[in-house]
């Protein structure tokens, strides 16, 4: 990644795209973006941060964490919804099985 502002603008752009994916339920695309973003972050943090840019990097990290928390919350909500749907399907199958067994 290039200089700090340029590097972080790309990371934040990717994070915004991840947020959009979460909002639309595009979880596979979000996962791929997260993988790419992680690679960029690993590259960025493989070198020491210039002390003159430390405060700026702290602000970027804070913004990144806030966006990540929103994405995580949406993912957890979607997961709970899927678990609820799966539970209803399981109950329906059990009811169908019980009905068939009792109707013989």
N, C-alpha and C positions, 0 to 999 in steps of 0.2 A: 504494500500500500504506500502511496505517496506521502506528502506532508500531512500533518495532523488534520487541518480543516477538510482537505480533499478526501482523505481516507475516511474520516467520520461521516462526511456527507454521503458517501457510498454506503456505509454501514447503516446509516439512518434511513436512506432511501430503501434499502433492502428490508429494514425493520418495518417501515411504513407499508411496503408491499406485503409483508407477512401479516400485518394487522388487517389489511384488506382481505387477504385470503381467509383469515379467521372469521371475519365478518360475513363472508360469503360461504363458509364451510368448505373451502378448497384445501383440505388438510394435507393431501399429498404434495401439492404445490408449496404449501407453507413449509413442510418438512424439507423439501429440496432447497428452498431459500434459506432456511435455518442452517443447513449443512454448508452452503456457500458462505453465508455470513460468518459462521464459526471459523471457517478457514481464514477469512480476512482478519478476523479478530486475533486468531493465533499468530498470524504473520505480524500484525501490528504490535502485539505484546511480546514478541520474541526479542525485541530490542528495548532498551531502557527508554522511558519517556523523558524527553528534554525537560529539565526543571522549569524552564521558562514557559512550557506549555502544560505543566502539571494541572493548573487550575482549570484550564480549558478542557483537558481530558477528563477531569473529575465531573465537569458539567455535562459532557457528552455521555459519560457512563451513567450519570443520574437519569438523563433523558432516556437512554437505552433501557435501563432497568424499569422505568415507569411504563414504557411501551410494552416491554416483555411481560410485566404483570397483567396488563390488559389482555394480551394474547393468551397468557396462561389461564386467566379467568374465563375467557371465551372457550378455550379448549376443555376446561373442567366442566363447564356448563353443557357443552355438546356431548361430552362423555356421559354425564348424568342422564341426559335426554336419551341417549342410545341405550344405556342400561335400563331405563324405564321401559323403552320400547321392547327390548329383549325380554324383560320380565313379563310384559303383557303377552308376548308371543308364547312364552313358556307356559303361562297360565292357560292360554287358549288351547294349546296342544294337550295339556293335562285334562282340561275339561272335555275336549273332543275324545280323548282316549277313554275317560271315565264313562262318557255317554255311550260310546260304542260297546264297551264292556257290559254296561247295564242294560243295553237294548237288545241283547241276544236272548 
